[in-house]
Structures are given as structure tokens and as C-alpha cells.
Amino acid sequence: MWQCETPWFSSQVEATINRRLLQYWLERVSQMLVIDPDDNPYSFPALEYITKSSALVHIIQSISAQHEQYFPTQAPIIALEERGKALVSFRKELEHVETTPRASLLTAMLLALSHGVDSDMTDFGKEHLFAARILINRMLQDTSALSEPDCLPRLCFGMYLYTDMCSAFLVDPDEQQQLNSLEFAIAVQRMGLWHHPMYGSCTELLFILANVGRYCRQVIHSQRRNPSREAILEQQLYKWSACSAIPALDLLYEALRKHGLIFLYRITGWNASFTNPALKESSLEAVIHHYAIETVQGLLQIPITSNHLNFQSLPLLTAGSELGASEPGLRDQVRQRFRAVYSLNRLPANLHALQLLEELWAAHDSGKSCFWVRYMLQKGWRLLLG
């Protein structure tokens, strides 16, 4: 397939191509962005956009060079050179209106990914995520964008929502960009149950989780709460239900939903306006622990060879951090699962998350407790998980 597709390239883009790194992206690296290797628009279908964007070629080659060496602490020179070229090309492309903005949006998302795997634990590609938001806003001004036969707008919008869900609680409150605009709500509705290759059909859940993360980050920063807002978020999470015919996706969706509930409960504490029926029968602490056990057990049912492992790390960390000293078996399984996720996608954040878990477990066993997000922020880390 590689040999069949390469004649596509125009002479202009051909000059920027490192064939080995591009082939490595198409055949290996792009697989970490999807739940089904056979449905991967980031691989060979992306060649259509690569021919229109030198910046996209360069950032793909940069990530490939890093992935090839398991994202080492000292990034390979070729990876840094390619990222530098991507930034220069990206700036030029954005200055010309004839450039395909959707290819630029994909470039911005991959630039954020390339920063998120750097050794700097405070850099999660924030600037590129902000740039992507600007491009998303421009795209949504075209009300037909998410209904076009070309799936790239939906692909990029969903990719942005997923990354925003994973990073909303990392952004300082004074830099937060709210997603509660009418345009975003309409766009989420238009996405509906469209099966996104990265996460399937849980677009609405990602939108809710991003808002939960954003709100919780504000509470951590200011200690000021909005009980009615908390009740709305809890109700949205509690009522959302999985709707996939794929068992592994149902397990992943349920893990993400319970991750959101644990996240909200841990940061806000008790709220008399919460409507979760489980809270009428048990204490908040008992419900959190029950959800954590169910989440871990559910994620462990997903085969260790499945691409769904790529998207387990965030709920796995949230649930795993709640395991006590009386659950050594589950702790060991969580350790093994994080190592399996790292083996699959090579992202260093998985190893850092495992380090966080070990420190949290040690603190918990000595009588001290702290939710992982607060602990991570206190360490000055900003891990882009998921």
C-alpha cells in the first residue's frame, strides 16, 4: 500500500518528505490515535491532506522520530528539527487564506501531542490547544462543516474535544476557554452518534467531562463552589448511558463516566443537591470506592492486545488511585495494565502516572490521602493522559 500511495505526492511536498519516517507514521505511530487499526483516517487516508501541508508532513515526521525511540528524555535531533520546520511552515500556512484550514487544525492537534510527550512535565502543548480552539471556532462558523461528506471536520472536532477533556483540568483558571457556547453545544449535537475513529460514539460524554474538569480546576484554584452547577454536572454524568454495540467500548465509556463522577465528588465533596440514588443508600466515600473498583475491574476485562488500551490511562489513574492497602491484587493489576498501555503506545505519561500511583498509595497506606489531581498539581506536573 505504501508503494501504491506514494506517487500521489506533489513535487513541492516531496522535497520535505523523509520516506522512512512517514512510512513509520502510516504503519505504526498513527495506530495509537484510533480504537480500530482497520479504521484509521490518520494513516493512509491522511495522505490527501499531507499533499497540501508541509507543516503536517513535518510534525508527523517529528512524532515518528520520537516514537521510534520510545520518546526519550533527550529528543532526537531529527525530531526537534522536524518540529521546528513544522512551526515555521505552520505560521506561513496560517498567513495564506488559500491554505486548507482543516489540515491546519490537524497540524495544531499533532503539535500539542508532540509537546505533551516531551520531558518537560509542565508542557502539555497548551499554546497549540489554544490555537486549535481558534481554528475550531472558525470552522464552526460554517454551519454545514460537520455535515459534509468529507469527514475531516468531524474528525478534527472530535479529536479536539477528546484532548480538551484530557487537559481541561490542567489549564490555569485565568486561561480557561469555556465550551458552553451555543456553537459548541450545537456542534456536539450534530456529531450525535457519529462513530469517531478515536473514541467511537461518546462525543457528548467528552463534552460533559471537559466541563467537569474545567469546573473542578476552578474549585481547586479558588475554593469557591457553585452547588447548582455541580448538581447539573453530576446529573449529566449520571444520566449519560453507553450506546455501543462493541463490548470493549461500553466498558471504556462506563469507565470514563465513573471517572467523571469520582473526579467531581473528590474535588467538590458532598452536595445536598446531588441526585445520584447511590448516595441515598451509601456514604459519598463508599460510593467513590465502589465506582473505583467497578472501573478497574471493567477496564481489566478489555483484552491486553486491544487498541482500546490507548484510551484507558485517565480513568485507570482516577480509579486506581482509590485502591487501598487491602486490595494489593488489584493494585498489581493496575500496575501491569499501565505497563501494557505504555508498551502499546510508548507515551511516557503512562510511566509518570504509574509513579504518581505509587506515591499516592504509599501516602494512603501511611494515613495520608490526596486526590491524584491535587497531588499532581502540587508537584508542578501537567500530565496529558488518555
Backbone torsions as a table, in degrees:
resi	resn	phi	psi	omega
1	MET	NA	-38.6	178.2
2	TRP	-57.7	-46.1	-177.9
3	GLN	-68.6	-31.2	178.6
4	CYS	-72.0	-34.6	-173.3
5	GLU	-85.1	-30.3	-173.1
6	THR	-61.5	-28.3	177.0
7	PRO	-61.0	-14.6	176.2
8	TRP	-56.1	-36.4	-164.4
9	PHE	-64.3	135.2	175.2
10	SER	-75.3	159.3	-178.9
11	SER	-63.3	-28.7	-178.5
12	GLN	-66.3	-45.7	-179.3
13	VAL	-78.5	-31.8	-179.3
14	GLU	-52.4	-36.1	-177.5
15	ALA	-66.2	-20.7	-178.1
16	THR	-95.5	-4.7	-169.3
17	ILE	-87.4	130.2	164.8
18	ASN	-100.3	101.7	-170.1
19	ARG	-58.8	-36.4	-179.2
20	ARG	-65.2	-46.1	-178.7
21	LEU	-69.6	-36.9	178.6
22	LEU	-67.9	-42.4	177.3
23	GLN	-62.5	-38.9	179.4
24	TYR	-63.1	-38.7	175.8
25	TRP	-62.4	-49.8	-175.6
26	LEU	-61.9	-37.1	-173.8
27	GLU	-96.1	-22.8	-174.0
28	ARG	-127.8	-61.7	-169.2
29	VAL	-62.9	-41.7	-176.7
30	SER	-61.8	-17.9	-178.7
31	GLN	-67.3	-22.2	-178.5
32	MET	-77.7	-2.7	-178.8
33	LEU	-100.9	0.0	-174.5
34	VAL	-133.5	159.5	178.0
35	ILE	-91.9	-14.8	179.8
36	ASP	-134.5	111.8	-178.2
37	PRO	-58.4	-23.4	-179.5
38	ASP	-85.0	-5.4	176.9
39	ASP	-127.1	80.2	-171.0
40	ASN	-130.6	89.9	179.0
41	PRO	-71.2	-10.8	177.7
42	TYR	-81.9	-7.2	-179.1
43	SER	-96.7	-124.1	-173.3
44	PHE	-58.4	-35.6	176.4
45	PRO	-59.9	-24.9	-178.7
46	ALA	-72.3	-11.5	-179.8
47	LEU	-59.5	-29.1	178.7
48	GLU	-60.3	-36.3	-178.1
49	TYR	-87.7	-28.8	178.2
50	ILE	-60.5	-35.9	-179.2
51	THR	-66.7	-16.1	-177.0
52	LYS	-103.7	-3.0	-172.5
53	SER	-146.4	109.4	174.5
54	SER	-65.4	-35.2	-179.9
55	ALA	-60.7	-40.6	179.7
56	LEU	-65.7	-40.8	176.8
57	VAL	-59.2	-47.6	-174.9
58	HIS	-66.1	-41.3	-177.8
59	ILE	-72.1	-32.8	174.8
60	ILE	-62.7	-43.5	-179.3
61	GLN	-69.2	-32.5	177.2
62	SER	-65.4	-47.8	179.8
63	ILE	-64.1	-38.2	178.2
64	SER	-61.0	-43.1	-179.6
65	ALA	-64.1	-34.5	177.9
66	GLN	-74.0	-45.6	-178.9
67	HIS	-60.6	-38.7	-178.0
68	GLU	-56.9	-32.2	-178.6
69	GLN	-109.7	24.8	177.8
70	TYR	59.9	39.4	176.4
71	PHE	45.9	65.7	-176.9
72	PRO	-66.5	160.4	179.3
73	THR	-57.6	-44.2	174.4
74	GLN	-95.2	102.9	-176.6
75	ALA	-60.3	141.5	177.3
76	PRO	-57.0	145.3	-179.1
77	ILE	-56.3	-41.0	-178.3
78	ILE	-64.0	-32.3	178.2
79	ALA	-67.1	-42.2	178.6
80	LEU	-67.2	-41.1	178.7
81	GLU	-62.0	-44.6	-178.9
82	GLU	-65.7	-38.4	178.4
83	ARG	-67.4	-39.2	176.4
84	GLY	-61.1	-43.2	177.7
85	LYS	-64.7	-36.5	178.7
86	ALA	-62.8	-43.0	-179.6
87	LEU	-64.3	-42.8	178.9
88	VAL	-63.4	-46.8	-179.4
89	SER	-65.8	-38.1	-178.6
90	PHE	-61.6	-43.8	-180.0
91	ARG	-62.1	-42.9	179.8
92	LYS	-64.7	-41.4	-178.9
93	GLU	-64.5	-38.6	-179.0
94	LEU	-69.5	-19.7	179.8
95	GLU	-83.0	-8.0	-177.2
96	HIS	-117.3	120.8	-175.1
97	VAL	-65.7	-21.4	-177.0
98	GLU	-77.7	-10.4	178.2
99	THR	-67.3	138.5	177.9
100	THR	-65.1	110.3	-175.9
101	PRO	-64.0	-26.4	-178.0
102	ARG	-73.1	-33.5	173.4
103	ALA	-66.3	-36.2	177.5
104	SER	-65.3	-36.2	178.8
105	LEU	-64.7	-41.8	177.3
106	LEU	-64.1	-39.0	176.6
107	THR	-60.1	-44.8	-179.6
108	ALA	-60.9	-41.2	-179.7
109	MET	-66.3	-39.2	179.8
110	LEU	-73.4	-30.6	173.7
111	LEU	-63.1	-40.9	177.0
112	ALA	-62.4	-42.7	178.6
113	LEU	-60.9	-41.5	-177.1
114	SER	-65.4	-32.6	177.3
115	HIS	-77.4	-32.8	-178.7
116	GLY	-65.5	-18.8	-180.0
117	VAL	-101.5	5.4	178.1
118	ASP	-70.6	166.7	-179.9
119	SER	-74.3	-15.6	178.1
120	ASP	-73.2	110.5	-173.9
121	MET	-74.5	-3.7	178.5
122	THR	-102.0	-6.6	-173.9
123	ASP	-104.3	108.7	177.3
124	PHE	-115.6	23.5	177.6
125	GLY	75.0	30.1	-174.8
126	LYS	-53.4	-47.2	-176.0
127	GLU	-60.7	-37.9	-179.2
128	HIS	-73.0	-32.4	175.3
129	LEU	-67.2	-37.5	176.0
130	PHE	-65.1	-40.8	178.4
131	ALA	-64.2	-40.1	178.4
132	ALA	-62.6	-37.3	178.8
133	ARG	-62.4	-41.0	178.1
134	ILE	-61.5	-43.9	179.5
135	LEU	-66.8	-37.0	176.8
136	ILE	-62.4	-44.3	179.5
137	ASN	-59.5	-41.1	178.3
138	ARG	-64.8	-42.0	-179.4
139	MET	-62.9	-40.1	-176.5
140	LEU	-72.5	-12.8	174.9
141	GLN	-66.7	-23.3	172.9
142	ASP	-89.1	101.2	-171.9
143	THR	-64.6	-15.6	-179.0
144	SER	-95.4	-0.8	-172.1
145	ALA	-57.3	-42.1	-175.9
146	LEU	-83.7	3.1	179.6
147	SER	-112.4	0.4	-177.1
148	GLU	-71.9	154.1	176.0
149	PRO	-59.9	-33.9	176.5
150	ASP	-68.1	122.4	-174.7
151	CYS	-84.3	-3.8	-175.5
152	LEU	-59.0	-41.6	177.6
153	PRO	-58.3	-45.3	178.6
154	ARG	-67.0	-36.9	178.7
155	LEU	-61.5	-47.6	-178.2
156	CYS	-70.7	-38.7	179.3
157	PHE	-63.6	-44.9	178.6
158	GLY	-65.6	-38.9	178.3
159	MET	-63.6	-39.0	178.0
160	TYR	-66.0	-44.7	-179.5
161	LEU	-61.1	-40.7	-179.9
162	TYR	-64.7	-46.0	-179.6
163	THR	-66.3	-36.7	177.9
164	ASP	-65.0	-38.7	176.3
165	MET	-59.7	-38.2	-178.6
166	CYS	-78.4	-17.0	-172.7
167	SER	-121.2	-5.8	-174.5
168	ALA	-56.9	-36.3	-178.2
169	PHE	-84.7	1.0	177.6
170	LEU	-93.3	-23.1	-174.0
171	VAL	-82.3	133.3	177.1
172	ASP	-59.2	141.6	-175.9
173	PRO	-53.9	-36.2	-178.1
174	ASP	-73.5	-5.7	177.5
175	GLU	-111.9	1.9	-175.1
176	GLN	-63.4	144.3	175.7
177	GLN	-117.6	110.3	-175.5
178	GLN	-67.7	143.3	177.7
179	LEU	-104.8	10.2	-175.9
180	ASN	-85.8	18.2	179.0
181	SER	-70.9	156.1	180.0
182	LEU	-60.8	-39.5	-179.4
183	GLU	-59.4	-43.1	-179.3
184	PHE	-68.7	-41.2	179.5
185	ALA	-62.0	-41.8	178.3
186	ILE	-65.6	-40.8	-179.6
187	ALA	-63.7	-41.5	177.9
188	VAL	-62.4	-41.0	179.0
189	GLN	-64.2	-40.3	179.9
190	ARG	-67.9	-32.8	175.8
191	MET	-63.1	-37.5	176.4
192	GLY	51.8	-129.4	-178.4
193	LEU	-99.8	20.2	177.0
194	TRP	-56.8	131.9	-176.6
195	HIS	-80.2	103.9	178.2
196	HIS	-81.1	132.0	-177.4
197	PRO	-60.5	-22.0	-178.5
198	MET	-81.4	-37.9	-172.2
199	TYR	-140.5	-2.4	179.8
200	GLY	88.9	-132.8	-170.1
201	SER	-115.1	35.0	-178.1
202	CYS	-108.9	35.4	-178.2
203	THR	-55.2	-44.3	-179.2
204	GLU	-62.3	-39.6	179.6
205	LEU	-63.3	-40.9	178.4
206	LEU	-61.0	-41.1	179.3
207	PHE	-61.7	-43.9	178.5
208	ILE	-64.4	-45.8	-177.5
209	LEU	-63.8	-36.8	177.4
210	ALA	-62.9	-40.8	179.1
211	ASN	-69.4	-34.2	174.6
212	VAL	-62.9	-47.4	179.9
213	GLY	-61.2	-40.8	-179.6
214	ARG	-65.9	-44.5	-179.7
215	TYR	-64.8	-44.4	-178.3
216	CYS	-63.9	-35.6	177.8
217	ARG	-63.9	-37.6	178.0
218	GLN	-66.7	-38.4	178.3
219	VAL	-65.4	-43.2	178.5
220	ILE	-58.6	-39.8	-175.7
221	HIS	-75.0	-44.7	-170.9
222	SER	-106.1	-16.7	-174.8
223	GLN	63.7	12.6	177.2
224	ARG	-99.2	132.4	-176.2
225	ARG	-114.7	157.6	174.9
226	ASN	-126.0	92.8	-174.4
227	PRO	-54.9	-38.8	-179.9
228	SER	-67.9	-37.6	177.0
229	ARG	-64.8	-42.1	178.2
230	GLU	-60.8	-42.1	-179.0
231	ALA	-64.9	-38.2	178.6
232	ILE	-65.4	-46.9	-179.6
233	LEU	-62.0	-42.1	179.9
234	GLU	-63.9	-42.3	-179.6
235	GLN	-65.2	-39.3	178.1
236	GLN	-61.9	-43.1	179.2
237	LEU	-67.8	-43.0	-176.5
238	TYR	-66.1	-37.0	-175.9
239	LYS	-83.2	-20.2	-178.4
240	TRP	-66.7	137.5	-179.9
241	SER	-131.2	147.4	179.2
242	ALA	-68.7	148.7	-178.0
243	CYS	-141.2	39.1	-178.2
244	SER	-105.6	149.0	176.0
245	ALA	-89.1	0.6	-178.5
246	ILE	-102.6	114.9	-175.6
247	PRO	-53.7	-42.5	-178.7
248	ALA	-62.7	-36.0	178.4
249	LEU	-69.7	-39.4	177.3
250	ASP	-59.2	-42.1	178.9
251	LEU	-64.1	-41.2	179.7
252	LEU	-66.7	-43.0	179.5
253	TYR	-62.6	-43.8	-179.4
254	GLU	-65.1	-36.3	176.9
255	ALA	-63.9	-41.7	179.0
256	LEU	-66.8	-39.8	179.5
257	ARG	-62.8	-46.3	-179.5
258	LYS	-71.1	-31.3	171.8
259	HIS	-56.6	-44.5	-180.0
260	GLY	-63.3	-41.2	179.2
261	LEU	-66.4	-45.6	177.8
262	ILE	-60.0	-45.2	179.6
263	PHE	-55.6	-50.0	-177.7
264	LEU	-64.3	-47.7	-178.3
265	TYR	-63.4	-41.0	-177.9
266	ARG	-67.0	-38.4	-176.8
267	ILE	-80.2	-39.3	-174.4
268	THR	-92.4	-30.1	-172.8
269	GLY	77.8	-164.5	-174.6
270	TRP	-67.9	142.8	175.3
271	ASN	-139.0	121.6	-177.0
272	ALA	-64.1	-14.8	-179.5
273	SER	-88.9	-6.1	177.8
274	PHE	-60.0	142.1	-175.7
275	THR	-113.7	3.5	179.0
276	ASN	-61.5	117.1	-177.9
277	PRO	-58.0	-28.2	-178.9
278	ALA	-61.8	-27.5	-178.5
279	LEU	-75.2	-14.5	176.8
280	LYS	-82.0	-19.7	-177.3
281	GLU	-103.6	-24.4	-177.3
282	SER	-136.7	165.8	176.4
283	SER	-73.5	162.4	178.5
284	LEU	-58.4	-42.4	-178.8
285	GLU	-62.5	-41.5	-179.6
286	ALA	-67.2	-38.9	179.3
287	VAL	-65.5	-43.2	178.6
288	ILE	-59.1	-46.9	-178.4
289	HIS	-64.9	-40.0	178.4
290	HIS	-62.4	-44.7	178.4
291	TYR	-62.7	-38.4	-179.5
292	ALA	-63.2	-45.8	179.4
293	ILE	-62.3	-46.0	179.6
294	GLU	-61.7	-39.2	-179.2
295	THR	-65.2	-48.1	179.6
296	VAL	-61.5	-47.5	-179.1
297	GLN	-62.4	-37.4	178.2
298	GLY	-66.3	-46.1	180.0
299	LEU	-64.1	-33.8	-179.8
300	LEU	-69.4	-16.4	177.3
301	GLN	-75.6	-19.7	179.3
302	ILE	-73.6	126.1	-176.7
303	PRO	-53.6	142.6	-175.4
304	ILE	-68.0	-15.4	179.3
305	THR	-93.9	-1.2	-175.1
306	SER	-78.7	144.6	174.7
307	ASN	-66.8	-15.5	178.3
308	HIS	-63.5	-18.3	177.1
309	LEU	-61.3	-26.8	-179.2
310	ASN	-56.3	-25.0	-171.4
311	PHE	-117.3	22.9	-177.7
312	GLN	-94.7	-21.9	-163.6
313	SER	-61.1	-36.1	-177.9
314	LEU	-68.2	-54.4	177.5
315	PRO	-66.4	-29.1	179.3
316	LEU	-66.9	-39.1	177.8
317	LEU	-68.3	-45.2	-179.8
318	THR	-60.3	-48.1	-178.8
319	ALA	-72.6	-42.7	-178.5
320	GLY	-61.3	-32.6	-178.4
321	SER	-68.4	-14.6	-179.5
322	GLU	-90.8	-6.1	-177.2
323	LEU	-73.6	135.9	-177.6
324	GLY	-95.6	178.8	-179.4
325	ALA	-64.5	-20.9	179.9
326	SER	-80.8	1.3	-179.5
327	GLU	-123.6	54.2	-177.2
328	PRO	-63.6	-32.6	179.8
329	GLY	-63.6	-45.6	179.0
330	LEU	-67.2	-37.3	176.8
331	ARG	-59.2	-43.7	179.4
332	ASP	-63.2	-38.9	179.5
333	GLN	-67.6	-35.0	176.1
334	VAL	-65.7	-42.2	176.5
335	ARG	-57.5	-48.4	-179.0
336	GLN	-62.8	-37.7	-179.0
337	ARG	-68.3	-40.0	177.2
338	PHE	-63.1	-39.1	177.5
339	ARG	-65.9	-35.8	177.7
340	ALA	-66.8	-40.7	177.8
341	VAL	-62.4	-42.5	179.1
342	TYR	-63.6	-40.9	178.5
343	SER	-62.4	-31.6	-178.2
344	LEU	-76.8	-48.0	-173.9
345	ASN	-112.4	-8.3	175.3
346	ARG	66.1	10.9	-177.1
347	LEU	-75.9	122.5	-176.8
348	PRO	-60.5	-24.1	-179.0
349	ALA	-56.9	-28.8	179.5
350	ASN	-66.9	-38.8	177.8
351	LEU	-71.3	-36.3	176.9
352	HIS	-66.6	-37.1	177.5
353	ALA	-64.5	-39.0	177.6
354	LEU	-64.9	-38.3	176.2
355	GLN	-62.5	-42.8	176.9
356	LEU	-58.2	-44.8	-179.2
357	LEU	-59.7	-45.4	-178.8
358	GLU	-60.9	-41.7	179.7
359	GLU	-68.1	-39.6	179.4
360	LEU	-67.4	-41.9	178.6
361	TRP	-62.8	-42.3	179.0
362	ALA	-62.2	-42.2	178.8
363	ALA	-65.6	-42.3	-180.0
364	HIS	-61.9	-42.4	-177.9
365	ASP	-68.9	-22.0	179.2
366	SER	-93.9	7.4	176.6
367	GLY	97.5	1.0	178.5
368	LYS	-107.0	148.5	179.7
369	SER	-142.4	145.7	179.0
370	CYS	-159.2	131.9	178.4
371	PHE	-64.3	145.0	-170.0
372	TRP	-59.8	-33.6	-178.6
373	VAL	-66.7	-46.5	177.8
374	ARG	-60.1	-43.4	-178.7
375	TYR	-63.8	-43.5	179.4
376	MET	-62.0	-44.9	-179.7
377	LEU	-64.1	-37.2	177.5
378	GLN	-63.9	-33.3	176.9
379	LYS	-74.2	-12.4	-177.3
380	GLY	84.4	11.6	179.6
381	TRP	-87.9	153.6	173.8
382	ARG	-138.3	81.7	-175.1
383	LEU	-82.9	127.4	174.6
384	LEU	-93.2	98.7	-176.0
385	LEU	-103.4	165.6	174.5
386	GLY	116.7	NA	NA
